[in-house]
């Protein structure tokens, strides 16, 4: 049956005037999916259709749809797509469900190939949280895969297609064959054994493997060969190691253990591990709970005020911190020259070192303009030229056409995080020795270790001690041959 409007579809929507056909969405595990408008509710929905040409008895199809609806209604969670109703029109069985604007994770992988860890973590966490909600309702999905994960334009994840879902303890169908998609089935699922939520956790591990490498861990000449590989073959860890940091690699490999008892006991435990790692790496994940960060006295929230207090040594007593406020309304970013490089003012003629004849260029990467402004003003005072950017992606763009002498890089950035950024920068021969100082507002000792592991020269906690920052920058730049001259 074609997804394009035709006599059969026309007859279907004529029999159900409540729904207006808006176009095709694709094919699911059990049929085709259409976009439609519910005239009664005046909202966009999705409709999944099945017809007897798929080779199943009409009563069986209806029973499976009814079962999918029954199981789905037991699950109430923001990361699970809701099913509204089911019915039959002529020879066509149908389900109406929530419409999610966006694309499947499979479509995203087809377009981009792989995802960086910082982008994949929030997606995996949401899949785990949706799976946990299903497991808490006694439901095992049994067919988790990128094609059944919808990614909204805002990054929100919805798990689709509970057509193969069963209550915990189910393994094989009543016909005795293994269900699920071969590339994503757990070893126990491949053997037709009883299943619980840990089978879905294995599938999440397979999805993670595919997000980072572009392919599932196992592939073979036939579906049966692939399912046997899940039972017998070792996970090809070498495909993950160059791309996945050790702390994330450990999580993925635990999900992919052959023995269900060696995996995470619950999807909630997996979700918490992923959320903790997101916080540790400074990844912005709005849906994950974040620890409260104590602000020192005098520091205001930059989201509600354009003035920011940064801890800096007092002129009267260098051992006593005080609050220095800077008015952002008068601040501007460092302009770029016509060639894209930072505009470098002329230095005094008596300078003999080629490096010392210009001001050192420092790139400040932080998504908070207030923080960038404070750093800019203080580093200008010691003779640095500052370029400001708000994301890691913009930093990488700048470095393709510009030289830099030092980078100040926040961990917690939109999109790519600082850890991934410094690894990419240092992977380029031209910038292997470019010093990077990383910054983070999360107070976690392990974050400093991660920063050094990623290749950072130093690590600073926020709120910034400006005196310490200036001293560290000065030391690193002087080590590169610069003589910093305070600007009056």
N, C-alpha and C positions, 0 to 999 in steps of 0.2 A: 504493500500500500504506500502510495506517495505521500510525502509530508506536505505537498502543495495542495491548495484547495481543489477539490474535485467533487464528483457526485456523491461519494460516500460521506466525505466530511460535510458537504452541504446538507445532506439528509440528517446527519448527526446533529448539527447545530439548528436545523429547522425543527427537529424533535425536542430540542432543549433551548427555547428562545431566551431563556435567562442568560445564556452565555453567548458572547460575541467573539468570533474567531479573529485573532490578531496576527497569527503567523506561527511557523514551526519553531521549536526550540531544539529538538534533537531526538535521539533514541536512548531509552533507558534499558535496564536489564530485562524488562517485561513488556516493552512496547514503545510507542512513540509518545513524545511529549509536545504539547501545543501551548501557546500563549493565548490567553483569552481574557475578556472582561466580564466580570460578574455584574450584570446590569442591576440586580437587586441591591447589591452592596456598593456598587460603583467603585470597584477596585479590581486591579489586575491579578489574575490567578494563573496557575499552570494546570493543565489537564493531561493526565496520562491515559492513553487509550490502548486496549488490547482487542484483538478480534480472532475468530476461530481459525484464520489462516495460519496462525502461529502453531497450530497442531495440538492444542490443548482443548479438552472438553469445556464447554461454556460454564457448566456448573463448577468445575474445578477452578477456572479463572476467577469466577465470582467469589468463590470461597477464599482464594489466595488474596484477592483485593480486600475482601472483608477482614481477613486476618491481618493484612498490612495496616488497615485503618485501626483495627482493634489494638494492635501492638503500639502503633504510633501515638494513639490517644492516651496511652499510659505514660508517655514521656512528655514532660513539660520543661523545656529548656531552650534558651536563646540560640543554642548551636545545633538544634534539631529542627529541620523543616517540618511544618505542621501540615497534616492532611485534614481536609474538611469533610468530604463526603465521597460515597461511591454509588454506582448504579449501573444499569444496563439499558442500552438503546439498540433494539434489533439484535444484531450479532456482535455488537461492540460493548465491552465492559469498560468502565472509566472510573478514574479517581480525580477529584479536584483537590488542589493543594496550594499552599503558600507559594507565591512567586517571589524569587530572589533575584534582584538586579545584579548582574555581574557575569562571571564565567566560571566554569568548573576548573578545579586544580589541574586536571588533565589538559585543558585548553591552554592554561598558563604555561605548563611545562612544554607543550608543543611549540609555543611562541618563544619562550626564553631559554629552554634547555635545562637549566639548573637554577637554584636559588641560593643566595648566600645565607649562612647560618643566621645572621641577624634578621633577615626577612622571614626565614622559615620558622623560627621559634614561636612567634605568636600564632601562626597557622596551626602548628602541631599541638600547641597548648589547647587551642579551641576545639580541635578534633578530639583530644583526650577528654576534655570536659563534657562535650556532647556525648561521647561514648560512655562516660561514667554515669550520666543521667539515664541513659538507656539501661545500663547494667543495674542501676539502683531500682529500676522498674522491673527488673527480671528479664530484660530483653538483650539478646546478643545479636548484633547487626549481621555478622557473617559475610559481608561483602564490602567492607571498607576499602576504598581505592580512590585515586585521584578523580576518576569520573563521577564518583558519588559524593564529592565534596565541592560545595559551591562557595566561591570566594566573592563577596560583595565588593563593590567599588570602594567602600570604606574600610576594607580589610576584614569585615565580619565573615565568619565561617558558618555555613549551614550544612549539616549532614543530610544527604538525600537517600531515597530508595531503600525502604525497609522491606522490599518485596521478598527477600530471602531471610529476613529476621526470624528468629525462633526464641522461645523462652529458654532460659538457661537449662543445660542438660541435653538439648537436642544436638544430634550430630548429622546423621544421614537423612535424606528425604524418605518418604514412604515407598519409593521405588528402589531404594538401596544405594543410590550413587551420591558421591560427594558433591556438595553445593559450594558456590563461591567462584571467584575468578582465579584461575590457577596461579597467576603470578603473585597473588596476595593471600593465599590460604595459609593457615598455620599448619604445622606438622600434624597436630591432632585432628584438624579438619580434613587434611589430605588423607588420613587413615580412617575417616568416618567415625571417629570416637566422639563421646559426649563433650560438649563445649561449654565454656563459661566465658566471662569477660576477658580473660587472659588471651583468648584467641583473637579478639579485636585488638588487644595491645600488640600482638605480633604483627597484625596488619598495619598498625600505625608505624611500627618499626620499618616495615617494607616501604611505606609511603615516605618516611624520612630518608631512607636510603636513596629512593628515586629522586627526591627533591635535591639532594646534594650531588648525585652522580649523573642524573638524567635517565637512568635505567633501573628497573627493579633488580634485586640481587641475583635472581636466577632466571635463566631463559633456556629453552630447549626446543627440539624439533617438533614436539607435540605437547598438548595440554597434560597428558599423563606423565610425560618426562619431567615437565616443570614441577608438577605436584610432588613427584618422588624426590626431586632435588631439595625441596623444603624439608623432607624427612631425613635425607641421607647426606647432603653436601654441606660443607662448611661455608659460612658467610664470607664472601670475598672482601675481607677487611682492608686489603691493600688499596681498593678503589676509593675508600673513604678517607684514609689517613692523610693524604696530601691536602685535603680540602676541609676537613672537619676538626676543630680543636679537640684535644683529648677529653675534656670534661663533657662535651656534647657527644663525642664518639662513645663514651662509656654508657650514656643513656640509650643511644640507638642500639648498641650491641646487647644491652640487657633486654630490650624489647624483643630482640630476635633470637633469644635463647630457645633451643629445641624443647627443653623441658619447661612446661608452663609454670612449675613451682619456682623456677629460677628467674622468671620475669617479675615485673612489678606486680604486686598482689592485686592492685586496683588501678583503674585508669585515673582515679583521683590522685593517687600517689605519683603517677607519671606526670599528670598536669602540674602538680606542685613542684616537681623537680624542674620541669621546663620553665615555670614561672620564676623560680629561684634563680635559675641560670640567666634568664632575661634581666632580672634585677641586678645580678652580679656583673653582667656585661654592660649594663646601662642602656639596654634596648627599650625603646618606648613601646609599651604594650598596654594600651588603655584598659583592656579587660582584665589584666592581671593585678592582683592586690599588691600594692607597693608599701614598703615601710615608711613610716612618718619620719621626715628629716627635720631635726630641730634647727630652727633658725636662731642665730645669736642675737642678743639684744641690739636693737638698732637696725636690723636688716628687714627690709620690707619685701613683699611679694611683687615681683616685677610684672605679674599678670594684672595687677590692679593699680600699680603706681609706676611712674616713669623714673623714679629715683631709686637707686640701689646702694645699700651700704655694704662695703667690703672691708674685712678686717685688715688694718694696716698699722705699722708701728707709729706711735705718737711722736711728734717732733720734740715734745717736752721730756718724754720718758720712753726711750727706745725699747724697754722691756715690757711696757704696758700697752696692749692693743687698744686702739680707739676706732671709732667709726668715721670713715671718710665718705661723704656723699658727693656725687657727681651729677650735674644736671644734663640729662640726655638730650634735651631740646636743642642744645647748642652743638651737639656732636655730629660729625659726618665721617663717612668711611674714606679710607685712603684711595685716591683716584688711581686708575691705571693709565699708562701711556698709550699712544696710538698703536703700539706693537703688542699690547696686552700685558707687558711687564710693568712692575711697579715703577712709578716715577722716582728716580733716584737723584737727589740734589747733589750738586758739586761739593766735593770735600776740599779742605785746604791743600794748597799746592805742596806743602812740605811733607805730605804723607808719601812714603816711599814704597810701602807694600801695596801690591795691586789690590788685594782684598780690602785693605784699610782705606783705599781711596773712595770707597762708597759706603753708604750705610747698609748694615745687614738687613735683609728682608725676612720678616717674621710673618707667617700666615697664622691667623687666629681663627680656629674653627669652633664655633659655638652657636647654637640656635637661639640663644638669648642675646638680643642686641645690647642689653644693659651690661652684661658681662664683657662682651667684646669691647664696648666703649671704655670701660674702666681699664682693661688691659692695654688698650691702644694708648690711652693718655699717659700711662705710667711708663710704657716701653718707649714711647716717643721722647720722653724726658731723658732717657739714657742714650738716645741716638739711633733708634731702630726705625725702619720704614715698615709700616703695618699694612697688611692686606686682610680684610675681614670676609669670611664666608660663613654661611649658616648650615652647611651640610657636608657630609663626607664626599658625596658625589660631586659637588662643586669644587672641593679641594682637588680631586683627581683630575677634573677638567682643567683647572688652573695649572697643575703641574705638567700637563702635556705641552704647554707653550711657554711656561715661565720657570725661572729658577727661584729657589728659596734657600735660606740658610738655616731656618729652624721652623718647626711647626708646633703650635700649642693646640692640642686636640681634645675636645670634650668626648667622653665615652658615650654619653646619652644623647644621640642625635636622631633626627627623623630619618627613616629609611635605613641605610647602611650605618652600623654603629662604628665607634672609633676603633675598636679592636680589629675589625675586618679592614678598616681603612689603612691602618698602619702596616698591616701585613701586605696589603696590595702595594702600597708605596714602596716598601722595602724589597718587594719582589722585582722591582725594576732596577736594573744595574745602575742607572744614572743616580738613583736616590737611595742606594743601599746604605750610605753613611749619613743620610740626612737625619739630624737629631730631632726627635719628637718627644715632647713633654705632654703626658696625658692628664686629664682632669676629670673628677667625678664628684657629684654631690652625695652619692651613697657611701655610707661609712662602713666599709667591709674590707678587712685586711687582705682577703684573697684577691680583691680587685687590683691591688698594687702588683701582686705576683702575676696576674693575668696580663697586666700592662707590660711588665718586663719580658714576659714570655712572648708577647706579640712583637716586641722589638723596640719598646719605648725606652728612652734614656732615663726618664724620671717620671714620677707620678705625684700629683697634688690633689689634696682634698678641698672641696668647696664647703663653706665659703672660703675664698682664697685669702691666704696671707700674702698680700702684695709684696711685702719686703722679701719674703722667701722666694716668690716667683721671679722678681727682678734679679735676685742674686743667682738663681739657678740659670736663668737665661743668659746673664752676663758671663757666667763661668763657661757655659757651653759655647757661646759665640767667641769668647777670647781664645778658647781652645781651638777654634777654627781660623784663627789668625786675625780677628777683628780687634780694633782698639775702639772701645765705645767712648764717645765724647758726650757728656751731658749737654742737653740743649737748654739754653737760658731763655 
